[in-house]
Amino acid sequence: MRTSGAASAAIASLVCGVLALAAVSCSGRSDGRPQRADVSAGPGRDADARGGARAGGLRQIPYVGERLRGRIPSDTGQVLAVYGAGEDSDRATVQLFVRHDGVWRSVRSWAAHNGSKGWTTDHHLGDRRSPVGVFTLSDAGGVLPDPGARLPYTASASFQAPHYWARSYWHDFDYVIAIDYNRVRGTPPTDPTRPQGEASGGGIWLHMDHGSGTSGCVSLAKSGMRYLLRTLDPRQHPVVVMGDRADLAS
């Protein structure tokens, strides 16, 4: 159902660090076609060299340097890598890796979008850049009913994008996965608490994609979101490693 004007205003103020509703939506685009991925496709083209192949797998996540690699918890068994095309680009590739018997294997990848102005290691409210880093993934939700998510899922009309936004944005938050940047884990993605303060932004989500860059979130096709919701498992302590190629490799 549609939310009231007050509810729409509340959700609009949370997403992607935008407090003023006149600010941009947190939306993006992909070609809408998830595909099986392996280390010879997309960002993993040279994965054997970059990640260290072993028995059909990888010792480490390709194209991620020591600085960020060291932030991946030792008990993590699922890594969602977001490879930004460039520091100032809004285009990215999302690639899911799973660990079995000590080696990483690429499972699937999707075209995606990130912040409309690119990436930053010092994200602030309204900068329209996605934060670079390693973040846990612990909570999900959306307008639509739970599609079988393994992460705790909150279904609520309060996720609905305001209908005075362009129609192409209306389904952006049908499915969302909260990226644990400046938020309280274990709460719905819409929780407004910002432990590092409002100026540091927040409301950074994985969500559905519509055709352009975002205000700081990462967006991909509906099919990709459904797959991730059904696959990301809290028992595997999933994280997202995200950034432009140069920052990821540093």
Secondary structure, DSSP 8 states (H G I E B T S, - for coil): ----HHHHHHHHHHGGG--STTS--------S--EE--TTSGGGTTHIIIIIEETTEESS-TT--HHHHTTS-TT--EEEEEEES-TT--EEEEEEEEEETTEEEEEEEEEEE-BTT-EESS--TT---EE-EEEEEEEEEESS---S-SS-EEE-GGG---TTS-GGGTTTTSSEEEE-SSS-TTS-TT----TT-GGG----EEEE--SS-BSS-EEE-HHHHHHHHHH--GGG--EEEEEEHHHHH-
